[in-house]
Amino acid sequence: LNISRIKLLCYPRIFGYVFNPLSIFYCYENKDLKAIFYEVKNTFNEQHTYVFRSKSSSNLILHKCEKKFYVSPFISMKTFYNFRLSEPKSNISVTIQQTDLTGPLLKAHQVGKRIKLNRDNLLNQFLKHPMMSFKVIIAIHFEAFRLWTKGVKLVKKKLKIKNSLSLEK
């Protein structure tokens, strides 16, 4: 691949802190989308990157892969990620559904609208969504606490991975 441009969808660093459960790298050769990297992080300071080559010029992008990385102590490793996203243009949409052999387990959806990157817009977004990275990590732990208090069975983590990569089909 001859990548000439990369677009990144992620949360910004606020006061020196950021937590991105998922960062998406859109890799282009000229104007053609050639690959997408899904960088998944957990709260144990580990990450795994799922790399997909782009196969079509459609605005709708669909990818599916086996989960290869421990994310939640409440979800087994024997699951699949189903990514459904649009190419970033004036709007963006990302949906991730995690399933096992019996059906859906978790669904996350994010939409956004492109705005010009400048000082005024950054300040405005910070005031509209203050401390977003802090909110994300607090929400993750709050939901984990709720599941734990309900008696949801914990899934033991078998090995520690700092950073790993898989090339998907």
C-alpha positions as CSV (number, residue, x, y, z in Angstrom):
1,L,0.0,0.0,0.0
2,N,1.1,3.5,-0.7
3,I,-0.7,5.5,2.0
4,S,-0.7,9.3,1.3
5,R,-3.2,10.5,3.9
6,I,-4.7,9.3,7.2
7,K,-7.8,10.5,9.0
8,L,-8.2,9.7,12.6
9,L,-11.4,9.5,14.7
10,C,-10.7,9.7,18.4
11,Y,-11.2,11.7,21.5
12,P,-8.9,14.7,22.1
13,R,-6.5,14.9,25.0
14,I,-7.9,17.2,27.8
15,F,-5.6,18.6,30.4
16,G,-3.0,15.9,29.5
17,Y,-5.5,13.0,29.8
18,V,-7.2,10.9,27.1
19,F,-8.8,7.5,27.0
20,N,-9.9,6.2,23.6
21,P,-11.7,2.8,23.9
22,L,-11.7,2.9,20.0
23,S,-9.7,5.0,17.6
24,I,-10.3,4.5,13.9
25,F,-7.6,5.3,11.3
26,Y,-8.9,5.8,7.8
27,C,-5.9,5.3,5.4
28,Y,-6.0,6.7,1.9
29,E,-4.0,6.5,-1.3
30,N,-4.8,9.8,-3.0
31,K,-8.6,9.9,-2.6
32,D,-9.2,6.1,-2.4
33,L,-9.7,4.5,1.0
34,K,-7.3,1.6,1.2
35,A,-7.3,0.4,4.8
36,I,-8.9,1.0,8.2
37,F,-7.2,0.4,11.5
38,Y,-9.5,-0.2,14.6
39,E,-7.3,0.5,17.6
40,V,-9.1,-1.0,20.6
41,K,-7.9,-0.1,24.1
42,N,-8.9,-1.5,27.5
43,T,-8.6,0.0,31.0
44,F,-5.5,-2.1,31.7
45,N,-3.3,0.0,29.5
46,E,-3.3,-2.5,26.7
47,Q,-4.4,-2.3,23.0
48,H,-5.0,-4.4,19.9
49,T,-5.3,-3.1,16.4
50,Y,-7.5,-4.8,13.8
51,V,-6.4,-3.9,10.3
52,F,-8.7,-4.3,7.3
53,R,-8.0,-3.5,3.7
54,S,-10.7,-1.5,2.0
55,K,-12.5,-3.5,-0.7
56,S,-15.1,-1.2,-2.1
57,S,-15.7,2.5,-2.8
58,S,-19.1,2.4,-1.1
59,N,-19.8,5.0,1.7
60,L,-21.0,2.1,3.9
61,I,-18.1,0.1,5.4
62,L,-18.7,-3.4,7.0
63,H,-16.1,-5.4,8.8
64,K,-16.4,-8.5,11.0
65,C,-13.7,-10.3,13.0
66,E,-13.2,-12.5,16.0
67,K,-12.4,-10.7,19.2
68,K,-8.7,-11.2,19.9
69,F,-8.2,-9.0,22.8
70,Y,-9.4,-8.8,26.4
71,V,-11.6,-5.7,26.9
72,S,-14.2,-6.3,29.5
73,P,-14.1,-8.6,32.5
74,F,-17.8,-9.4,31.9
75,I,-17.6,-10.6,28.2
76,S,-16.0,-13.8,27.1
77,M,-13.2,-13.9,24.5
78,K,-15.3,-16.1,22.2
79,T,-17.1,-13.3,20.5
80,F,-17.1,-11.3,17.3
81,Y,-17.0,-7.6,16.4
82,N,-19.3,-6.3,13.6
83,F,-18.2,-2.8,12.5
84,R,-20.6,-0.7,10.4
85,L,-19.3,2.8,9.6
86,S,-19.4,5.5,7.0
87,E,-16.4,7.0,5.4
88,P,-15.8,10.4,7.1
89,K,-17.2,13.2,5.0
90,S,-19.5,16.0,6.3
91,N,-21.0,13.4,8.7
92,I,-19.8,10.2,10.2
93,S,-21.5,7.2,11.8
94,V,-19.9,4.3,13.6
95,T,-21.7,1.3,15.0
96,I,-20.1,-1.7,16.7
97,Q,-22.1,-4.7,17.6
98,Q,-20.4,-7.5,19.7
99,T,-22.0,-10.9,19.3
100,D,-21.4,-14.5,20.4
101,L,-22.8,-17.6,18.8
102,T,-26.2,-17.0,20.5
103,G,-26.6,-13.4,19.4
104,P,-25.9,-9.8,20.3
105,L,-24.2,-8.9,23.5
106,L,-23.3,-5.2,23.2
107,K,-24.0,-2.4,20.8
108,A,-22.2,1.0,20.6
109,H,-23.1,3.8,18.3
110,Q,-21.5,7.2,17.6
111,V,-22.4,9.9,15.1
112,G,-20.7,13.2,14.4
113,K,-20.7,16.2,12.1
114,R,-17.5,17.7,10.6
115,I,-16.6,21.1,11.8
116,K,-13.6,23.3,11.0
117,L,-10.7,22.8,13.4
118,N,-10.0,26.2,14.9
119,R,-9.7,27.8,18.3
120,D,-13.3,28.9,18.6
121,N,-14.8,25.6,17.6
122,L,-12.4,23.7,20.0
123,L,-13.4,25.9,22.8
124,N,-17.1,25.6,21.9
125,Q,-16.9,21.8,21.8
126,F,-15.0,21.7,25.1
127,L,-17.8,23.8,26.7
128,K,-20.5,21.6,25.1
129,H,-18.8,18.3,26.1
130,P,-16.5,19.1,29.0
131,M,-14.1,16.5,30.2
132,M,-15.2,13.9,27.6
133,S,-12.3,11.6,28.2
134,F,-12.8,11.7,31.9
135,K,-16.6,11.0,31.4
136,V,-15.8,8.0,29.2
137,I,-13.5,6.3,31.8
138,I,-15.8,7.1,34.7
139,A,-18.8,5.7,32.7
140,I,-16.9,2.5,31.9
141,H,-16.1,1.9,35.6
142,F,-19.6,2.9,36.7
143,E,-21.2,0.4,34.4
144,A,-18.7,-2.3,35.4
145,F,-19.6,-1.6,39.1
146,R,-23.3,-2.0,38.2
147,L,-22.7,-5.3,36.5
148,W,-20.6,-6.5,39.4
149,T,-23.3,-5.6,42.0
150,K,-25.8,-7.5,39.9
151,G,-23.7,-10.6,40.2
152,V,-22.6,-10.9,36.6
153,K,-19.9,-13.5,36.3
154,L,-16.3,-12.2,35.9
155,V,-14.2,-13.5,33.0
156,K,-10.6,-14.0,34.1
157,K,-7.9,-12.4,32.0
158,K,-5.4,-15.0,30.8
159,L,-2.5,-13.0,29.5
160,K,-1.2,-9.4,29.4
161,I,-0.7,-7.8,26.0
162,K,0.8,-4.4,25.7
163,N,0.2,-3.9,22.0
164,S,-0.8,-6.4,19.3
165,L,-1.9,-6.3,15.7
166,S,-4.0,-8.5,13.5
167,L,-4.5,-8.3,9.7
168,E,-8.1,-9.2,9.0
169,K,-9.6,-10.5,5.8
